[in-house]
Amino acid sequence: MKLNLNVPCIRRGLLGPMTLLLLGAPALLAQERIERPAWVVGDVPDTVWILLESSVAQRDSDEAKALLLEAERLARASIVGHEEDVGRRFALAAVLGMRTDVEGGRTKVRTASRLYEELGVVLGLDPELAQARYMMGRLHAGVRRMSGVTRWLATNLLGGAILKEASWAEAERHLLFAEENAPSVPDHHLQLARVYADTGRPDLAYEEALHVVALDARSPMELAARAEALELLFELAPDA
């Protein structure tokens, strides 16, 4: 399903972002199981990515964290004996990346540090894996968005010194690579749009967010990306 953001009723705000999101939800909810999403690489066990996707659809934050902890356990178990399997290593990185979104305080910082280390392993195995480059770009942007206190903790305590070099320029470089090399993943476009918005380039942010809603949403994570892109479009839309 594709949405035309040039339709007058959308431009003028007569339909809200969540209403538009629900227009694409019935097809997804009618499925017996979640489709394998575009971000999954290689022969990752279904249980890992299904738990991760399910955490996105979980409204209770404690339940979401529990799902992610179980996904992390299974992801780590799947790596044993397959230490150089890029897909399995990236699945662990994806789980850690999602945990950095839902955790707070010191746990967030520790998880971000572990994510950085895991991405180093993945990119050492495949420097051009678009999904890993995306995650690295998102990590750089996430550190730049941290509050002053949290960033200080991340760069001075808890083993977070590896994050000292986080920058908007590196975030953009990695996300551009991911967007160009794996354009079917909605969040690649969304995170690049967010970086453009955060660095004062609303026109580029708007164009990139349009790419998100032009893609079919096949999973909870992709639906969440569409919802966030719609909100960003409404924030950035020129006056009708």
Secondary structure, DSSP 8 states (H G I E B T S, - for coil): ----TTSHHHHTTSS-HHHHHHHTHHHHHTSSS----TT--SS--HHHHHHHHHHHH--SHHHHHHHHHHHHHHHHHHHTT-TT-HHHHHHHHHHHHHHHHH--HHHHHHHHHHHHHHHHHHHHH-TT-HHHHHHHHHHHHHHHHS-HHHHHHHHHSTTGGGGTT--HHHHHHHHHHHHHH-TT-HHHHHHHHHHHHHTT-HHHHHHHHHHHHTS---SHHHHHHHHHHHHHHHHH----
